[in-house]
Amino acid sequence: MTTPTTAKDANGFVSLVLVSHSAAIAEGLAELVAQVAGPSVPIVAAGGGPDGSFGTDGARVLAALRQASGGSGAVVLMDIGSAVLSVRAALEELGPEAGSIEVADAPFVEGAIAAGVTASTGGSREDVAAAAREARGTAKL
């Protein structure tokens, strides 16, 4: 897991949790978002299967959500399929802690960047999640 900062030292910034089937993609995206959002926005990457293969690791996802759940809460972005299922299962296991976490149905890369920029301005959890979702409509050409 990459964590430029943790929820405990977030200074009021919303955390981002990036869940991917690939550790390299999750870590790379975390690095990219950190470059545009700056060092104050906590970013936790949870990618790859338990043995380092492609897939998702429910325990890793749960640990990432726990790490990011404090402070001003967290917004979670996922790539595909079982990442979504792993996040849902982890949220159920968290119980009341899950109330500080919002899952964004958003494009993974563009949504994470938009969320990171909004978090860096001190945006609320709802604003950060909305920015991620709005990235879906941004034209590339």
C-alpha positions in Angstrom: 0.0 0.0 0.0 1.3 3.4 -0.9 0.4 6.1 1.6 1.8 9.6 1.2 0.1 10.4 4.4 -2.4 8.6 6.7 -5.9 9.5 7.8 -4.5 10.3 11.2 -2.3 13.1 9.9 -4.6 14.2 7.1 -5.2 17.7 8.6 -8.8 17.6 7.6 -8.3 16.3 4.0 -10.5 13.5 2.6 -8.5 10.3 2.0 -8.6 8.4 -1.3 -8.5 4.6 -1.5 -7.6 3.1 -4.9 -8.5 -0.5 -5.5 -7.3 -2.3 -8.5 -6.6 -5.9 -9.8 -3.0 -4.8 -10.4 -0.7 -3.6 -7.6 1.3 -1.7 -10.2 -1.8 0.1 -11.5 -3.0 1.0 -8.0 0.5 2.2 -6.9 1.1 4.1 -10.2 -2.2 5.8 -10.0 -1.6 6.7 -6.4 1.7 8.3 -7.4 0.0 10.2 -10.3 -2.8 11.5 -8.0 -0.2 12.5 -5.4 1.6 14.6 -8.0 -1.5 16.6 -8.8 -3.1 16.7 -5.3 0.0 17.3 -3.3 1.4 15.6 -0.2 -1.5 16.6 2.1 -4.1 14.3 0.6 -3.9 10.8 2.0 -3.9 8.1 -0.7 -4.0 4.4 0.0 -3.5 1.9 -2.9 -4.8 -1.6 -2.5 -4.0 -3.7 -5.6 -3.3 -7.2 -6.6 -4.1 -10.6 -5.2 -2.8 -12.0 -1.9 0.2 -13.8 -3.6 1.1 -10.8 -5.8 -0.9 -12.0 -8.8 -3.6 -10.1 -10.5 -6.9 -10.0 -8.5 -8.0 -8.4 -5.3 -7.2 -9.3 -1.8 -10.1 -8.8 0.6 -7.8 -8.4 3.6 -5.7 -5.8 1.9 -8.9 -3.9 0.9 -10.2 -4.0 4.4 -6.9 -2.8 5.8 -6.9 0.1 3.3 -10.4 1.1 4.2 -9.6 1.0 8.0 -6.5 3.1 7.4 -8.4 5.7 5.5 -11.6 5.8 7.5 -10.5 8.3 10.2 -10.2 12.0 9.8 -12.5 13.5 7.2 -13.4 10.1 5.8 -12.5 8.6 2.5 -13.7 8.2 -1.1 -13.0 4.8 -2.7 -12.5 4.2 -6.5 -12.2 0.8 -8.0 -11.3 -0.6 -11.4 -13.5 -3.6 -12.3 -15.4 -6.7 -11.2 -14.1 -8.3 -8.0 -12.6 -5.0 -6.8 -16.2 -3.7 -6.4 -17.2 -6.9 -4.6 -14.1 -6.8 -2.3 -14.9 -3.2 -1.4 -18.6 -4.0 -0.7 -17.6 -7.0 1.5 -15.0 -4.9 3.4 -17.6 -2.1 4.0 -20.0 -4.7 5.5 -17.2 -6.0 7.8 -16.3 -2.4 8.9 -19.7 -1.8 10.4 -20.2 1.7 11.8 -16.7 2.8 10.5 -18.1 2.4 7.0 -20.2 5.5 7.6 -17.2 7.7 6.9 -16.4 6.1 3.6 -18.1 6.8 0.2 -17.7 4.6 -2.8 -17.6 6.5 -6.1 -19.0 5.0 -9.3 -16.5 6.7 -11.4 -13.8 6.1 -14.0 -10.7 4.9 -12.2 -8.0 7.2 -13.5 -9.9 10.3 -14.4 -12.1 10.0 -11.3 -9.1 9.6 -9.0 -7.4 12.6 -10.4 -10.5 14.8 -10.1 -11.1 13.5 -6.6 -7.5 14.2 -5.6 -7.6 17.7 -6.9 -10.9 18.4 -5.1 -9.6 16.8 -1.9 -6.5 19.0 -2.1 -8.7 22.1 -2.0 -10.3 20.9 1.3 -13.5 19.6 -0.4 -15.9 17.6 1.7 -16.2 13.8 1.2 -19.4 14.4 -0.8 -17.6 17.0 -3.0 -14.7 14.7 -3.6 -17.0 11.8 -4.6 -19.0 14.1 -6.8 -15.8 15.3 -8.6 -14.9 11.7 -9.3 -18.3 10.8 -10.7 -18.3 14.0 -12.8 -15.1 12.9 -14.5 -17.2 10.3 -16.4 -18.5 13.1 -18.6 -15.2 14.8 -19.5 -14.5 14.5 -23.2 -10.9 13.6 -24.2 -11.2 14.8 -27.7 
